[in-house]
């Protein structure tokens, strides 16, 4: 016959983190996406505080779209496309995006260049830079033409937008090592 006092339940744990069951891999993945978000916030601060004062023929850089393209290329189509959609929405709400059309432009370009890179190019520095340069240039030109169509800018400013794309493209190799370092956290789900 068993005694009544043999079974003693575990003491209840209090607190949020005691209820949050994450594996080590899930914690690393969460850390990676948080670092990506902090990286884009840092780019936005650098862009809006420091680099907005540096103008060459009326043009400056746009680091946040460049960072979004780099992250999407580093993470692949599956995770990068969702991140580019969310990040472009937050970029719009930060107040520095060109307009509401930035969300579909950034997302569509990020998905297109990532798909192209995965289908036809090996993952590496040159392939990533080629796709980023293409995406940034097309993004800036589309922003210009949409702005011209909506009569927000004149057609004579096309050189400024092209110069802005080139200045942003010069910043891409500087941003690449940071994105590459963050992308290695937690391992890569997608191997080439």
C-alpha positions, 0 to 999 in steps of 0.5 A, a space after each residue: 500500500 502506497 503512502 499518500 506523501 510519496 508524490 510531491 509536485 514540483 515547485 511552481 516557477 514564477 516569471 516570464 522566462 520560466 514559461 518560455 521554452 526555447 532550444 539553444 538553436 532557437 535562442 541563437 536564431 532569435 539573437 541573429 534576427 535581433 542583431 539584424 534589427 539593431 544593425 538596421 536601427 544603427 544604419 538608420 541613426 548613422 544615415 539620419 544623424 551623420 551622413 545626411 549632412 554629407 551631400 555631394 551635388 545634392 545626393 547622399 546615401 541610403 544605407 537602410 535599403 542597402 542593408 535590407 538587400 544585404 540581409 535578404 541575400 545573406 539569409 536566402 529567399 525563405 527568411 530574407 523575404 519575410 524580413 525584407 517585408 517587415 524591415 521595409 515597413 518599419 523603414 517607411 514608418 521611421 520617416 526616412 523612406 521615400 513613400 509608401 511605394 518603398 515597401 513593395 519596391 524594397 521587398 520585390 527587389 530583395 526577393 528578385 535579386 535573392 532568387 537570381 543569386 540562389 538560382 544562378 550564382 554561388 554564395 559569396 562576396 562578389 555575387 552578393 555585391 553584384 546583386 546589391 549594386 543592381 538592387 540599390 541602383 534599380 531601387 533609386 531609379 524607380 524611386 526617382 521615376 515614381 517621384 517624377 510621375 507623382 510630380 515630387 521631383 523634376 526630371 533634371 534631378 536624375 543625376 542626383 539619384 544616380 549619384 545617390 545609388 553610386 554612393 550607397 553602392 560604395 558603402 555596401 562592401 563596408 556593410 557586408 562583413 557585419 551582415 556576414 558575421 551576423 548571418 553565421 550565428 546559429 548556423 545556416 539552414 540553407 546550404 549551397 
